[in-house]
Amino acid sequence: MKTRIFALTRREVLASFGASAAGLMVGGAGPLVTTQLALQARPTTLALRPGQPPTPIWELAAVSHLGDVRLKRGDRCEVVFRNQLPVPLAPVWYGLNRPAAADPLRGRAPTAPDATETSIISIPSAGTLLADFRLFEEGLQQPARPLPIIAAEINPVAIDRDVVLLIEEWRLRPDGTALPPGRDPKDTTPLYTINGRTSFELSAAANERLRLRFINGSQRSVLAIKLESHEVHVIALDGQPAEPFSARNGALVLAPGARADAIVDAAASASFLLHDGKEGRQVGSLVISGKQERRVPLAPPQPLPSNDLPDRLDLKGALRFDVALGVPDAGWIRPANFSTSSAPAFRAKAGRTIVLALKNPGPVASVLHLHGHHFRLLDKLDDGWKPYWLDTLAIEPGQTQRIAFAAASPGRWLIESVATDWAAPRLARWYAVE
């Protein structure tokens, strides 16, 4: 794909979108583009220390959207990515399956500094997605903020408001600068934000029904988030619908990169509490102002429309593979050294059920992210599975978890693994569906 080098204002970006989409329509080659998205990798700052100068960071930003990025299931999206940072980068989409979501390490080079690349991405499913640069974190000179992306259901869900809550972790040096992940944290101090704020405030009316999209945008930490004095009904995990259930003690436990959609009926002002496994802290608040008048009482949350993942998996006829996380002689390498000429973790024919036994031999919890497919977490005896789909899983030290998925997306797909330690390197392998 030819790279174009130029600088664009937001107005010029939108104008170029129109011309590009019109060209595709006239040419008649392939399905039509239904929406456009302009992304930039750029430097910015974030106010992480009250009363102190803002902290320099990097970010993946959507310059074509004034608020949240909201696409729709079934969209065919033209994505223009402009790299305004001094290292090669490419956005990696999490939660987006199917071959159209090409991973940058599978033969597609990242975009060079001061260059622009255009691609087409299909949105086959509704759900909460995440795009970021974590596969390229070895080259980051500053920690980089990810970008939440919402793929909306075709038919509206019965809620009053849809709110994204992006949780991020930072390691601040004494001078106020931030340390990128994969480095020794030494004398840094951990800090957490919601939507870029150290003290987040969500205003709502009493009786307002909220869809809260919790995203653990941190790079290394498994986090528990809780809204005090409210029942939290989970309706989706990692961008896939789940049979609605109440979060235990009102808390959601999310691995790095994991997402959870929840329905909350605002009742009273309350605190958002966060626990990183070491200590708890308040990171925000829900503030009630006014009252939402309703003629009909709110019904219990209903299941989201299916994204057409299979109802059943053939465990008896499944192909089974053992995968030890983070073990160098098992084929794990740093993304900077990744090559698909290396041996795959496994190969499978399209349509087969795959069962992976994931073992964590390390001294701390390790996180796995499977690209290309969502999976079921199997029960201990392999006689069933949890009633939800995932693409990200944290595995405790010394433990083995088994997952299963239907190999429905042909291609070469990545598997990521990273220990829950700020200094730990991110590692990658790949698998093939043929």
PEUR-V404130 format. One record per helix or strand. SS is the DSSP state (A for helix, B for strand). FROM is the first residue (numbers start at 0). LEN is the number of residues. Records with the same first field share a line. If there is no record, write none. Layout:
SS: FROM-LEN, FROM-LEN
This chain:
B: 3-1, 34-12, 54-8, 68-4, 75-8, 88-1, 91-3, 110-1, 114-8, 126-6, 143-2, 146-6, 160-12, 177-1, 188-6, 196-1, 199-7, 208-8, 222-5, 232-5, 239-7, 250-4, 258-7, 269-6, 279-12, 318-6, 332-2, 346-2, 352-7, 365-5, 374-4, 384-1, 389-1, 391-4, 399-7, 410-9, 426-7
A: 9-18, 133-6, 247-3, 327-3, 334-3
